[in-house]
């Protein structure tokens, strides 16, 4: 028997055998999240996107909590304690449904819950994390401001001491989950530097008007946070961090999920292009039989699975405690950029049908335009890598 005859058959959905790197527990988690998304999101997502809303978000959050997807990689307090690779696989499957759904999970777990879990007091953890892990409490993360996105050090939101209390005033912009959140983690300037505050959204002076008229992330709740002299008790501050390292470490954790998630959007678009190419006929045969179409599909498959392999490698480094922020920048820069290109190329294969919401391609492409920008623009990640490669700081 020849060596070739012992080879497994070629799998078009896993052309380089990445699944061989995954443990049975990894595959089971992936299947659970994929099935949930297929049942609860995919039948409705085109309508939600067209209407520009995410109805039933609280119910969806509770369901995501029931399958362990919220604060998934955190330990204790009702969290699943999953590995970084398992969390990444979940992000991929969620974003294959829609970036807005993955954003809901990322902001809840990798930003709001992560901040409380890593920097909060035991009392704060006990008060908020179990309910957030169960999806009973939705959280948001207030860092970006109307005039300060990529330069968070310039934020104007300010918290001043008034006796034993804090008084918080300012605005945050482009905040996922803001209008439906029960708790907000808000970063503000203080006399002692930048601090994080755990803010119940029913506090007097707090409001979160929803941002409308978006052409991207339409099936997602996006809000402004307005703090008008919100009075908070002394124990509202996150005690274990001062300075930008607090919010930036949270962003690094969330960006890791995007490295995986972007490949989910790319996969969904690629699969739509493959299916279309095998059934759409022109000049007497399926367009998938033409050389130019096959070249596009081959190039997309290469970039898609290279991106998944990169995400898996970074996940293993995170699980080993060896993942650096520069490496997360490497992953986000590459994978989101390549995912957008895969969506655009898929659209060319679908032709005019590619702009229809009957197919997922244009929806994913427009969503990824936001993903490309948030939690670090292309330029910011290029400069992070440029500094790491040269030792020269171009931010100053």
Secondary structure by P-SEA (a helix, b strand, c coil): cccccccccccccccccccccccaaaaaaaaaaaaaaaccccccaaaaaaaccccaaaaaaaaaaaaccccccccccccccccaaaaaaaaaaaaaacaaaaaaaaaacccaaaaaaccccaaaaaacccccccccbbbbbcccccccccccccccbbbbbcccbbbbbbccccccccccccccbbbbbccccbbbbbcccccccbbbbbbccccccccbbbbbbbbccccccccccccccccaaaaaaaaaaaaaaaaaaaaaaaaaaaaaaaaaaaccccccccccccaaaaaaaaaaaaaaaaaaaaaaaaaaaaaaccccaaaaaaaaacaaaaaaaaaaaaaaaacccccccccaaaaaaaaaaaaacccccaaaaaaaaaaaaccccccc
